[in-house]
Amino acid sequence: MNKLKNIPVIKKELLFPFIIITSLFALWGIANDLTNPMVSAFKKVMPELSNVQASLVQFAFYFGYFFMALPAALFIRKYSYKSGIILGLCLYALGAFLFYPAAAYEEFNYFLISLWVITCGLAFLETTSNPLILALGDKETATQRLNLAQAFNPIGSLIGMIVAQQFVISALRSDDKDATGALIYDTLSETAKGAVRENDLGIISLPYIILGLVVLAIMVIIIFTKIPKTADGDKISLSESFKKLFANKNYLHGVIAQAFYVGAQIMCWTYIFQYVDNINESLAESAQLTATWFNVAAMIIFLTGRWIGTGLMKTINPSKILMLFGIGGVIFCAGAILLQGTTGLYSLVAVSLFMSIMFPTIYGVALKNMGDEAKIGSAGLVMAIVGGALMPVLQGSILDWGGPGFADEQILGFIPEVNFSFILPLICLAVVAHYGYSTYKKSKI
């Protein structure tokens, strides 16, 4: 692997288009982590929702990837990467603007539709941007280059988290409490409750509407930017592309690993809010913890881990790093389950360090040495993001085992159900570790 030291990750002549495409990684990071806290936010604004119903926020958001990834791949295969990016930005902006009528009608299902449209746009962006970054340079440094580009995704995620906390979560009136710690909302008249709901749904929708305007501005810049054509090898038929992909076990196992990874990531970053809420039940009002700041800490650790991992890949096989990080993630997930209070919370935050390199590394390893079929192969790996739609619903069902709270039932007599629910991310990260191990073993043959 030492030979990689002499190969530039990005050639000078491709630096500007690399920067432009990399900016999109931050853009979908904003949407992802602006949305994660919305499961908790909608549960507060609409208390009639169960934990499973509130988790449909993530289902709607991540199901869009599954639905639109293959059409996106077929679109860019017929037209161009740039056309796919522009169409993706259009859908992204449209979904963001749909938050306005959703708030006006105060209908939860309309919000779900808006989120679904946003991710249909994100499916275009991810299906396009990931293989384009892989192609912008030498094949030997492709995985490292994608990790570098993906390192800017957490920067967008941090922006999304901070906006969610400062302009949404902290501004909601539905969860205001009186001096005794009781919810004020429960004591209001129906008219007053309606006014609070209208106010809070408007607060939830405003960041998305502003984000839609930002997306349109970036789209204008992309339209006037020259995106280089990439040499993907010999053009093959669509049927031949599918035939090659289904015969490629490394790729198919990569799709499975990606689905489990995304599921683990979304569960850890979504249900950290419920984890903190459960801890706060035993704390005085003055000592209450703010979940978003722990989520921000997790994202900073995630960003740091991605930079470290990208550097390590100059000398260490990416599959080996994936295996070791997967094992680390399993260990700290176990800590989040078994350890109580803030110690378990710190362990949950630390999981993000080990998840940091997983998405781009699985992507790069799964598509390694592919030619034209990489465009369709990319769609499969983006469709795998559906793991982020399905897994949170399963975790929400565990939280509902004993009732609407987070510790209504004690597993094995001492593990609150919210802690135990992180058995799902643990299993997911074990699958990723196995994929890293199997591909590393094959690379040494």
N, C-alpha and C positions, 0 to 999 in steps of 0.2 A: 504493500500500500504506500510505501515511501515515494514511489514514482509520482504520486498525486501532488507532491510538493512542487513539482516543476510544471504542472499544468495549471494555467489561470482559471479560476472559477468563472470569471466573466471577462471576455475579451473587451478591449477598450472600445472597439467600434460598435459593440452591442450594449454598452453601458447605459446609454440614455433610454432605449426601449426597455431595458431590464428595470430601470428605476420606475418608468411609467407603469409597467405591468405590476411591479411589486406594490405600487400604491393601492392597487385593487385589493391586495391581501389585507391591508389595514381597513379598507372600506367594509368588507364583509365581516371583519372582526368586530366592528362597531355594532352592526346589526345583531350578531350572535349574542354579545354580552350586554347589550341593551335589553334583549329579550329574556335572557335567563332569569333575572329577578321578577319578571312579569308574572310568573307562576304564583309567587308570594303576593305580588301587588293585586292581582285580580281576586285572589282568595280573600284579601282584606276589603276590597271595594265591593265584592259580591260574596258576602259570607254564606250565601245559600249554596255555593259551589263546594263539592267534596274535594279531597286531595286529588283524586283521579280526574275529576272534571277540570280542575285548575291545571293539571299536567297536560291537558289537551293543547295548551299554548305551545308546548314543545313538540307535541305530535304534529300539529298543523304546520309549525315552522320547519321542522326537519323532513316532513313527508314531501314537501315541495321539491327537495333535492332528488328523492327517489322518482317522483313523477316526471320531472323535466330533464334529468341528466341525459338519458338516451336521446330524446328529441334534440337536445342541445348538441350532442356529439354528431348526430346526423346533419344538423344544420351547418356546423363549422366544417364538416367534411365536404359538404357540397359547396359552401361559399368560402369563408375565411375565418381565421381567428378574430380578426378585427370586427367583422360583422357580428360574430357571436358575443363579443364584449359589448358592443353598442346595444344589441337587443337585450342583453342581460341587464344593463344599466337602465333601460327603459322600463322593464318589468319591476326592477327594484324601486324606482321612483314611483311608479303607479301604485304598488302595494303600500308604500309609505303614505301616499296621499289619501288612500282609502281609509286611513285611520280617522279622518275628519268625519265622514258620514257614519262610521261605526260608533264614534263617541256621541254624535248627534242623536242617533237612534237608541243608544245605550243598550246595544245588543251584543252579547258575548260572542255569538257565532259570527257576526260581521268582523269582529277583531280577528277571529281565527282565519277567516277568508283573506283578510288583509295580510296577515303573516304568511299565509301560504303563497300568495302572489309574490311577496318579497323574495321568498326562497326559490320560487321558480326562476327569478332573475339571478339569484346567487348561484343556482345550479349552472346557468350559462357561464357565469364568471369563473366558477371553479373548474368546470369542465374544460374551459378554454385556457385559463391562466396557468394551471399546473403543468400540463404537457408543453405549453409554450415556453415556460421557464426551463423545463428539462431540455428543450431543443435549442435554447439560446447558448450554445457552447459545446464543449467536449463531452462525449458520453461518459467518460470516466469520472467527471466531476458533477454529473447531473444531479445525483442525490444530495450532494453537498450544496449545490447551487439552489436547489429547491428548499433545503433547510434554511439557507440564508434569506431567501425571499419570504418564507413562512415566518421567519423571526420578526417580521414587521406586522404580522397578523395580531400578535398580543398587544402591540401598541394601540391598534384600533380597539381591541378588546378592553384595554384599560380605559380608553376614552368612553366606551359604551357603559362600563361599570360605574364610572364616576358620574356620568350624566344620569344614569338610573338612580344613583343614591342621592345626588344633590338636587336634582330637578324633578324626580318622581317619588321615590320611596319616602324621603324626608318631608315632602310637601303634601302627602296624602293626609286627609283629615279623618278617613274611615277608622284609623287605628289610634286616634287620640285617646288618652286616658285621663281620668281625674286624679285627685290627690291620693285616692285609695287604690289606684291601679286598675279600676274598672273601666271598660270601654264606654266612652261618652256616647258613641253612636247608638248603643243599645237603649239609651234613655230618651232618645229623640222621638218626636212625632213623625208620622209617615211623610209629611210634607218636608220636614227638616232633613230626614234621611234621603229623600229624593234630591234635595239641593246638594247634599254632600256627595252623593253618587255622581251627579252631573259634573260637579267641580272636579272630582278625582279622575273621572274618565277623560275629561279634558286635559288634565295634567299628564295622564298616560299617553295621550295621542300627540301632544305638542312636539316632543323630541323627534318622533317619526316624521312628522310633516316637515320640520326643519331639515332632517336628514335627507328627505326627498329632494329638497332644493339643492343641497350639497351634491347629491348624486347627479343631478342634471348639469351642474357646473362642471363636474369631472367628465361627464359624457362629452361635453363640448370640446374639452381639451383632447380627449381620445380621438375624436373625429378628425382633428387637425394634426394628429401625430402619425408618422409613418411607422407601421409595424412591419418588420422584415419578414419575408417569406422564409419558412424553415424547410430544411431538407429532411423529410421523413423517410426517405428511401423510395423504393419502387411502389407505385400506386397499385393497390390490390382491390378486388371486388369486395362488396360488403359481406357477402356470404363467406368469402375466404377469410375475412377479418374475424368473423364470429367463430369460424372453424379453428383458426389458430388460437384464439383466446380460450375456447373451451378445452383445447388440448393442452393448455399451459397450466399445469398444477401450481406452479409458483404464483401465477397471477390469480387463480381462483382462490387459493388459500389466503392471498393478500386481500382480496375483497372481503372475505369472512373476517380476517383480523381487523380490517378497517372498520367494519360495522361494529365489532365489539369495542374497539378503541373509542370511537365517537360516542357510543352509548355510555362508556365509563366517564368520559370527559363531561358530557352534559349532565349526568347524574351527580357527579362530584361538585360541579359548579352551580347546579340548580338547587339541590337539597342541602347545601351548606346553610341556606337561610333557615330551613326547618331545624337543622342541627343546632344552630345558634338559638333559635326561638325556644327549643327545649331546655337548653342550658339556662336561658334567661328566666325560666319558670322558677328556678331556685335562687335567683339573685334579687337583691333589693333594687328598687327603681334607679337609684343613683349609680349602681354598678352594672347596669345592663350593657351587653355587648352589641356592637353594630355589625351585622353579618357582612354588609358590603365591604367594609374595610378588611375583613379577613379574605373576602373574595379578591379584593385588589392585591393583597399580599400574595395570594396564591398565583395571581396573574404575573406579578413581578418575578416570583420564583420561576414560573413557567417560562417567561421571557429570558431570564438568566440561563435556565437550563437549555433553552434552544440555542443560545449563542455558544454555550460551552460545548454542547453536542455537535454543533456545526464545526467547531474548531477541532474536536477530537476525531472527526471523520477524515481529517487530513492524514492521519496515521493509523486509525483503527477501522476495521471493517464495519460498515453501518449496521449489518445484521447482528453483529456481536453487541454493539451498543444498544440496539433495540431489545435484545434478550436481557441484558443486564438492567436496563431501565424498567423493563417489564417486571422483573423480579423485585426491584425496589418498590414499584408501585403496589404490588401484592402485599408486601410487608407492611407498608404504611396504611393501606386500606384495612388490614387486620387491626392495626392500632386504632383506627377510627371506630372500629366495631367494639373492641374489647376495653379500651380505655375510656374512662368517664370524664365529664366536664371539659375544661379547656385543654387538658392533655390530649384527649381524643381529637379535639378541634385542631390543635397544632399538627397532629398526625395527618388529618384530612387535608389541611393546607399543603403539607409537604408532598402529598401525592402528585401535585401539579409539577413538581420538579421532574418526576419520572415520566409524566405524560408528554413532556415538552417536545420531544423529538419524534414522537410516534407517527403522527399523521403524515408529514412529508417523507419520513423514512420508509414507512410501509408503501407509500405511493411510489417512491423511487425504486425500491427493491422489486415491487410487483411489476413495474413497467420496464425493468431493465432489459436492454438489448432488443426492444421492440422497434418495428418500423412504422409503416402507415397504420397498422392496427392499434397503435397507441391512442389514436383519437377515440376509437370506440372503447378501448380498454380504460381510458380515463373516465368514461361515463359510468362504467361498472364501479369504479372506486368512489365516484361522487354519489352514485346511488346507494352505496354502502353507508352513507351518512344517515340513512333511514334508521340506523341503530340509535341515533339521537332522538328519533320520534317514538320508538317502541319502548326502549329501556326505562325512560322516566315514568311512563305510565305503569310499568310493572313495579317500580319502586314506590310510586304513589299508592298502589294497591296494598303494599306491605304496611305503609303508614296508616292505612284505613283498617287494618286488622282489628284493632281494639276500639276504634271510634275515630272521631275527627281530630283528636289530639295527636301528639307525637310520642307519648310514652304511656298510652292507655294499656299497653300490654308489655310485660317483661319476658323476653325470650331467655330460656334457661334460668329464669328467676332473677337475673341481674342485668340483662342487656335491654335497654329501651328499644322499642320497635324502630325508631328513627336511626339509632346506631346500627341495629341489625340489618337495616335495609341496604347498607353499604356492602353487604355480601355480594350484591350484583356487580358493582364496579370491580370488586376483587376477582370475581370469576372472569370478567371481561379482560382484565389486565393479564391474567394467567394465560388466556388464549393468545394475546399479543406476544408475551414472553416465549411461548412455544413456537410461534411463527418466526421470531427472531432466531431461536435456537435451530430450527429446521433449515432455514435459508443459510445460516452461517455454516452449518455442517456441510451443506451441499457446495458452498463456495470454496471449501477447502479440499474437495475431491478433485 
